[in-house]
Amino acid sequence: MIRRIEDIKERIKCGRAVVLTQPEISRMLEERGEVSLKDVDVVTTATRAVMSGTYAVLSFPLAAPGSFIRASSARINGVPAWPGPCPNERLGMIDLMVYGTSHSISRPEYGGGHLFRELVEGGEARVEAESEDGKVIERSIRLEEIPYARIFSTRNAFKNYVAFVNPRSLPLKSIFSRIEFPPHLAAATVSGCGQINPVKNDPYLETIGIGTRILLNGAQGFVVGTGTRSLPTRPNLLGLADMHQMDPEYMGGFLTSAGPECIGSWAVPIPVLNETILNAILQQDRDIPLTIMDVNVRQKIGKSSYGDVWDSVDLRVRFDPERCRGCSVCTAEPVCPMRAILIEDGRVMRDEERCFNCGLCVSQCSGGAFQGRLGAIHLGERTIPIQLRQSDRARAMKLAERLKEEILDGSFGLTEMVERP
């Protein structure tokens, strides 16, 4: 049985389509023992993770026409920004590209990802630019004053990722850990949302291609193709969306021991066109390989499965302020990658909206105020506890549910790709 996207779109329009999130169809499989093409029309998938390959393109008036010739360099809140190819000679306009992984020259724990979220939240940013004729131009700006603001990706939404461990004898600073990576295989960090990840559910990109409509950080956008370092065995995606429509909950900066990184979130609808796609959708975490890499050299040293990461664990980290011992120096607060742990008037608090559910606080809090089962990976006979998750499956599931609702209420329309990537 093979179906067409046009047929599914008509079923949605008539209110007869069955749209399920990937977790919902997995539960259906557990309850029934089998699922057929007749049971579902569209499955919504999602991922939220640290996504380094992210940048923004911003274009806005910087000063009055004629006030400078053209910009040669710029910074926004201290984050380096690169003037675009269009010179905008004497127009007073500036086009800038800002990398999500760029670090502020004055605030080492602030980067492009933090800037993107603050702009979407409505915050004011300080722009400093230098022109080719030696002038320094400064102004404060909000997103509403930036007519063109798009998030692009060079590579996002890998078909899952890997686990990292440090088998060496010395600790190591890495973008894959907030604290120094402990030696002697003492802990692991992981990334990838497992069975709900978009490309895992359409591994041959039969429905995801150039022109596929998606949610990127909550805003409707489009797939442009596959990204850099994309391989048939390990594809990733390139996409874009308008920052003005984004939801700050799904984006931001993520601190690592090697500096700030950038968070991105994707939700992708998968029209269930054939048995190949359905079989991929029904694949569970325990069936999805997880490569284990030596973080020192980025080489494979073993293999586990995403069942170790996401089966029988807590997707959300719990915080019980009653268990807080009131330590003279809180050990969890300074290492939180999201700065979501706060101390006010001597009391430890957590910003629930900013929490990434990474779980690092669980191992760093001596009093047990932060709790959660994070799982462990298996390397031969060795069981290695997961110390840090760089994917937030709880919010990815929330975004998949949001996409489902938008499809059903008609505010999100499925598109058929114009070309396979």
C-alpha positions as CSV (number, residue, x, y, z in Angstrom):
1,M,0.0,0.0,0.0
2,I,1.4,3.4,-1.1
3,R,-0.2,6.7,-0.4
4,R,0.2,10.2,-1.6
5,I,0.7,13.4,0.4
6,E,-2.2,15.0,-1.5
7,D,-4.5,12.3,-0.3
8,I,-3.4,12.8,3.3
9,K,-3.9,16.6,3.0
10,E,-7.4,16.0,1.8
11,R,-8.1,13.8,4.8
12,I,-6.8,16.5,7.1
13,K,-9.0,19.1,5.4
14,C,-12.0,16.9,5.8
15,G,-11.2,16.2,9.5
16,R,-10.7,12.4,8.9
17,A,-6.9,12.2,9.3
18,V,-5.2,10.4,12.2
19,V,-2.3,12.5,13.3
20,L,-0.2,11.1,16.2
21,T,3.0,12.1,17.9
22,Q,5.8,9.6,17.7
23,P,5.4,8.7,21.4
24,E,1.7,8.1,20.8
25,I,2.2,5.7,18.0
26,S,4.8,3.9,20.1
27,R,2.3,3.5,22.9
28,M,-0.2,2.2,20.3
29,L,2.4,-0.4,19.2
30,E,2.9,-1.5,22.8
31,E,-0.9,-1.8,23.5
32,R,-1.9,-3.6,20.2
33,G,1.3,-5.4,19.3
34,E,1.1,-4.1,15.7
35,V,0.3,-0.9,13.8
36,S,-0.6,-0.8,10.1
37,L,-0.8,2.0,7.5
38,K,-4.6,2.2,8.1
39,D,-4.0,3.3,11.7
40,V,-2.2,6.6,11.1
41,D,-1.8,9.3,8.4
42,V,0.9,11.6,9.9
43,V,3.4,11.2,12.7
44,T,4.9,14.3,14.3
45,T,8.5,14.1,15.4
46,A,10.9,16.5,17.1
47,T,14.3,17.1,18.6
48,R,15.8,19.7,20.9
49,A,19.5,19.8,21.4
50,V,22.7,21.7,21.3
51,M,23.1,22.4,17.6
52,S,26.4,24.2,16.8
53,G,25.7,24.6,13.1
54,T,23.3,27.5,13.6
55,Y,23.5,31.2,12.6
56,A,21.3,34.2,12.2
57,V,21.1,36.8,9.3
58,L,20.0,40.2,10.5
59,S,19.3,43.3,8.3
60,F,18.3,46.6,9.8
61,P,18.9,50.4,9.7
62,L,21.9,51.3,11.9
63,A,22.1,55.1,11.3
64,A,20.8,57.8,9.1
65,P,21.5,57.6,5.3
66,G,24.8,59.1,4.4
67,S,26.2,58.8,7.9
68,F,28.8,56.2,7.0
69,I,30.0,54.5,3.8
70,R,29.8,50.8,4.6
71,A,30.3,48.6,7.7
72,S,33.6,46.7,8.1
73,S,33.0,45.0,11.5
74,A,30.3,44.7,14.1
75,R,29.3,43.2,17.5
76,I,26.0,42.7,19.1
77,N,26.1,42.5,22.9
78,G,29.8,41.9,22.4
79,V,29.2,38.9,20.1
80,P,31.1,39.2,16.9
81,A,28.9,39.7,13.8
82,W,30.1,39.7,10.2
83,P,28.8,42.3,7.7
84,G,27.2,40.6,4.7
85,P,28.2,40.8,1.0
86,C,25.8,43.6,0.2
87,P,27.8,46.9,0.9
88,N,24.7,49.0,1.5
89,E,26.8,52.0,0.5
90,R,25.7,55.2,2.4
91,L,22.3,53.7,3.0
92,G,22.8,53.6,6.8
93,M,21.8,49.9,6.6
94,I,23.7,46.9,7.8
95,D,23.4,43.2,7.0
96,L,25.0,40.9,9.6
97,M,25.7,37.2,10.1
98,V,25.9,36.0,13.7
99,Y,27.1,32.5,14.5
100,G,25.3,30.7,17.3
101,T,28.6,29.6,18.7
102,S,30.4,32.9,18.7
103,H,31.5,34.1,22.1
104,S,31.2,37.6,23.5
105,I,34.5,39.4,23.6
106,S,33.7,40.8,27.1
107,R,31.5,38.0,28.6
108,P,33.1,34.6,28.1
109,E,29.9,32.7,29.1
110,Y,27.7,34.6,26.7
111,G,27.3,33.7,23.0
112,G,25.2,33.8,19.9
113,G,22.7,31.4,21.2
114,H,22.1,33.5,24.3
115,L,21.7,36.6,22.0
116,F,19.2,34.9,19.8
117,R,17.0,33.9,22.7
118,E,17.2,37.4,24.3
119,L,16.1,39.0,21.1
120,V,13.1,36.7,20.7
121,E,12.2,37.4,24.3
122,G,11.9,41.1,23.4
123,G,15.2,42.2,25.0
124,E,17.3,45.1,23.9
125,A,20.7,44.5,22.3
126,R,23.6,46.9,21.9
127,V,25.0,47.1,18.4
128,E,28.6,48.5,17.8
129,A,29.9,48.8,14.3
130,E,32.9,50.2,12.6
131,S,32.7,51.6,9.1
132,E,35.4,51.5,6.4
133,D,35.8,55.3,6.8
134,G,36.8,54.8,10.5
135,K,33.6,55.8,12.1
136,V,32.1,53.9,15.1
137,I,28.3,53.7,15.1
138,E,26.4,52.5,18.1
139,R,22.7,51.9,18.8
140,S,20.4,49.8,20.9
141,I,17.9,47.6,19.0
142,R,15.0,45.1,19.6
143,L,13.9,42.4,17.3
144,E,10.8,44.3,16.4
145,E,13.1,46.9,14.9
146,I,14.9,44.4,12.7
147,P,12.8,43.9,9.5
148,Y,14.8,40.8,8.4
149,A,15.8,38.3,11.0
150,R,16.2,34.6,10.1
151,I,17.7,31.6,11.8
152,F,19.6,29.3,9.4
153,S,21.3,26.1,10.0
154,T,24.4,24.6,8.3
155,R,23.7,21.3,9.9
156,N,21.0,20.5,12.5
157,A,18.8,17.5,13.4
158,F,21.2,14.7,12.9
159,K,19.7,11.3,12.7
160,N,20.6,11.0,16.4
161,Y,24.2,11.5,17.5
162,V,26.7,9.8,19.8
163,A,27.8,9.3,23.4
164,F,31.1,10.6,24.6
165,V,33.5,9.2,27.2
166,N,37.0,10.0,28.3
167,P,39.1,6.8,28.6
168,R,42.3,8.8,29.2
169,S,44.0,9.6,32.5
170,L,43.5,13.4,32.4
171,P,40.4,15.5,32.5
172,L,39.5,17.4,29.3
173,K,37.6,20.6,28.4
174,S,35.1,19.9,25.7
175,I,31.9,21.3,24.1
176,F,30.4,18.0,25.1
177,S,30.6,18.7,28.8
178,R,29.8,21.6,31.1
179,I,32.5,20.6,33.6
180,E,35.9,19.1,32.7
181,F,35.3,15.7,31.2
182,P,36.2,13.2,34.0
183,P,38.9,10.6,33.1
184,H,39.0,6.8,33.3
185,L,35.4,6.4,31.8
186,A,33.9,7.8,35.0
187,A,31.0,9.5,33.2
188,A,29.3,9.8,29.8
189,T,27.5,12.7,28.0
190,V,24.9,11.9,25.3
191,S,23.0,13.7,22.6
192,G,20.1,12.6,20.3
193,C,16.4,12.3,21.0
194,G,16.2,8.6,20.0
195,Q,13.0,7.3,18.6
196,I,11.3,10.7,18.3
197,N,14.1,12.3,16.3
198,P,12.8,13.5,12.8
199,V,15.3,11.9,10.5
200,K,15.2,8.6,12.4
201,N,11.6,8.4,11.4
202,D,12.3,9.1,7.7
203,P,15.9,7.8,7.4
204,Y,15.8,7.7,3.5
205,L,14.4,11.3,3.4
206,E,11.3,10.1,1.4
207,T,9.1,12.9,2.9
208,I,11.7,15.4,4.2
209,G,13.3,17.4,1.5
210,I,13.7,20.8,-0.1
211,G,10.5,22.7,0.6
212,T,9.2,20.6,3.5
213,R,7.5,22.8,6.1
214,I,8.7,22.4,9.6
215,L,8.7,24.1,13.0
216,L,12.1,25.6,13.8
217,N,12.3,26.9,17.4
218,G,8.5,27.0,17.2
219,A,8.3,29.1,14.1
220,Q,7.1,27.7,10.7
221,G,10.0,27.4,8.4
222,F,11.3,25.1,5.6
223,V,13.9,22.5,4.9
224,V,16.4,23.8,2.4
225,G,18.3,20.5,1.9
226,T,20.8,18.4,3.8
227,G,23.6,20.1,5.7
228,T,27.3,20.0,5.8
229,R,28.8,16.6,6.8
230,S,25.5,14.9,5.9
231,L,26.0,11.3,4.8
232,P,23.4,8.8,3.6
233,T,24.1,6.7,6.7
234,R,24.0,9.8,9.0
235,P,22.0,12.6,7.4
236,N,21.3,16.0,8.9
237,L,19.2,18.9,7.7
238,L,19.6,22.5,6.7
239,G,16.6,24.8,7.3
240,L,15.5,28.3,8.0
241,A,12.7,30.3,9.8
242,D,11.8,33.8,10.8
243,M,13.0,34.8,14.3
244,H,9.9,37.0,14.8
245,Q,7.7,34.0,15.0
246,M,10.0,31.9,17.3
247,D,9.3,30.8,20.8
248,P,12.2,31.5,23.2
249,E,11.4,28.3,25.2
250,Y,12.9,26.2,22.4
251,M,16.2,28.1,21.8
252,G,19.1,29.7,23.8
253,G,22.7,29.3,24.8
254,F,24.2,26.3,26.5
255,L,27.4,26.6,28.5
256,T,30.2,24.1,28.1
257,S,33.7,23.8,29.6
258,A,34.9,25.0,26.1
259,G,32.5,28.0,25.9
260,P,28.9,28.7,25.0
261,E,27.0,26.7,22.4
262,C,23.7,27.1,20.7
263,I,20.4,25.3,21.3
264,G,18.0,24.5,18.4
265,S,14.6,22.7,18.2
266,W,13.0,21.1,15.2
267,A,9.6,19.5,14.7
268,V,8.9,17.7,11.4
269,P,5.7,16.0,10.2
270,I,6.2,12.6,8.6
271,P,3.3,11.6,6.3
272,V,3.1,7.8,6.5
273,L,3.2,7.0,2.8
274,N,4.5,3.4,2.8
275,E,5.7,0.4,4.9
276,T,9.3,1.6,4.9
277,I,8.4,4.8,6.6
278,L,6.1,3.1,9.0
279,N,8.7,0.5,10.0
280,A,11.2,3.3,10.7
281,I,8.6,5.1,12.8
282,L,7.9,2.0,14.9
283,Q,11.6,1.5,15.6
284,Q,12.1,1.9,19.4
285,D,14.9,3.4,21.4
286,R,16.4,-0.1,22.2
287,D,16.7,-0.8,18.5
288,I,18.6,2.4,17.6
289,P,22.4,2.1,17.8
290,L,24.3,4.6,19.8
291,T,28.0,5.1,18.9
292,I,30.3,5.6,21.8
293,M,33.3,7.9,21.1
294,D,36.5,8.8,22.8
295,V,36.1,12.5,23.3
296,N,39.8,13.1,22.9
297,V,40.1,12.0,19.3
298,R,36.4,11.7,18.2
299,Q,36.9,8.0,17.3
300,K,34.5,5.2,17.9
301,I,35.4,2.8,20.7
302,G,32.1,1.0,21.2
303,K,28.4,0.8,20.6
304,S,25.3,0.9,22.9
305,S,21.7,1.8,22.1
306,Y,19.3,4.7,22.8
307,G,17.5,2.4,25.1
308,D,20.3,3.1,27.6
309,V,19.6,6.8,27.3
310,W,15.8,7.1,27.2
311,D,14.2,3.8,28.6
312,S,13.2,3.9,32.2
313,V,14.6,7.3,32.9
314,D,13.3,10.6,34.0
315,L,12.8,13.0,31.1
316,R,12.5,15.9,33.5
317,V,14.9,16.6,36.4
318,R,13.0,17.2,39.7
319,F,13.9,19.9,42.1
320,D,12.8,19.6,45.8
321,P,13.8,22.8,47.7
322,E,13.0,21.1,51.0
323,R,16.0,18.8,50.4
324,C,18.4,21.7,50.0
325,R,21.0,21.7,52.8
326,G,21.7,25.4,52.4
327,C,25.4,24.7,51.7
328,S,27.7,27.7,52.2
329,V,28.8,27.3,48.6
330,C,26.2,25.7,46.2
331,T,28.0,23.2,44.0
332,A,25.1,22.9,41.4
333,E,24.5,26.6,40.7
334,P,27.8,27.5,39.0
335,V,27.8,24.5,36.7
336,C,24.3,24.7,35.3
337,P,24.6,25.1,31.5
338,M,21.5,27.2,31.3
339,R,22.0,29.4,34.4
340,A,18.7,28.0,35.5
341,I,19.7,27.5,39.2
342,L,19.4,30.8,41.1
343,I,20.3,31.8,44.7
344,E,18.1,34.6,46.1
345,D,18.2,35.6,49.7
346,G,20.2,32.5,50.5
347,R,17.5,30.2,49.0
348,V,18.2,28.0,46.0
349,M,15.6,28.3,43.2
350,R,15.2,26.9,39.7
351,D,13.9,28.7,36.6
352,E,11.7,26.0,35.2
353,E,11.4,27.5,31.8
354,R,15.2,27.7,31.3
355,C,16.0,24.3,32.7
356,F,17.2,22.0,29.9
357,N,16.8,18.7,31.9
358,C,20.4,18.0,31.2
359,G,20.8,16.3,34.6
360,L,24.2,17.6,35.5
361,C,22.8,19.1,38.7
362,V,21.9,15.6,39.9
363,S,25.5,14.5,40.3
364,Q,26.8,17.9,41.5
365,C,24.3,18.6,44.3
366,S,25.5,16.9,47.5
367,G,22.2,17.2,49.3
368,G,20.0,15.6,46.6
369,A,17.8,18.6,46.0
370,F,18.0,17.7,42.3
371,Q,16.9,14.3,41.4
372,G,16.4,12.2,38.3
373,R,17.3,8.9,36.7
374,L,19.6,9.6,33.8
375,G,20.5,6.0,32.8
376,A,23.9,4.6,31.9
377,I,25.6,3.3,28.8
378,H,27.3,0.0,28.4
379,L,30.8,-0.3,27.0
380,G,31.8,-4.0,27.0
381,E,31.5,-5.1,30.6
382,R,31.6,-1.5,31.9
383,T,28.6,0.4,32.9
384,I,29.2,4.2,32.6
385,P,26.7,6.6,34.2
386,I,25.3,9.4,32.1
387,Q,26.2,12.7,33.7
388,L,25.0,15.2,31.1
389,R,22.3,15.1,28.4
390,Q,22.7,17.6,25.6
391,S,19.3,16.8,24.2
392,D,16.0,17.8,25.9
393,R,13.5,15.1,25.0
394,A,10.8,16.4,27.3
395,R,10.5,19.7,25.4
396,A,11.0,17.9,22.1
397,M,7.9,15.9,22.9
398,K,6.1,19.1,23.8
399,L,7.0,20.6,20.4
400,A,5.8,17.4,18.6
401,E,2.5,17.8,20.4
402,R,2.3,21.4,19.3
403,L,2.9,20.5,15.7
404,K,0.2,17.9,15.9
405,E,-2.3,20.5,17.2
406,E,-1.3,23.0,14.4
407,I,-1.8,20.3,11.7
408,L,-5.3,19.4,13.1
409,D,-6.5,23.0,13.5
410,G,-5.3,23.9,10.0
411,S,-2.7,26.5,11.0
412,F,0.1,24.3,9.7
413,G,-0.1,22.9,6.2
414,L,1.8,19.9,5.0
415,T,4.0,20.6,2.0
416,E,5.4,18.1,-0.5
417,M,9.1,18.5,-1.2
418,V,10.1,20.0,-4.5
419,E,13.2,18.0,-4.7
420,R,14.9,15.2,-2.7
421,P,18.0,16.5,-1.0
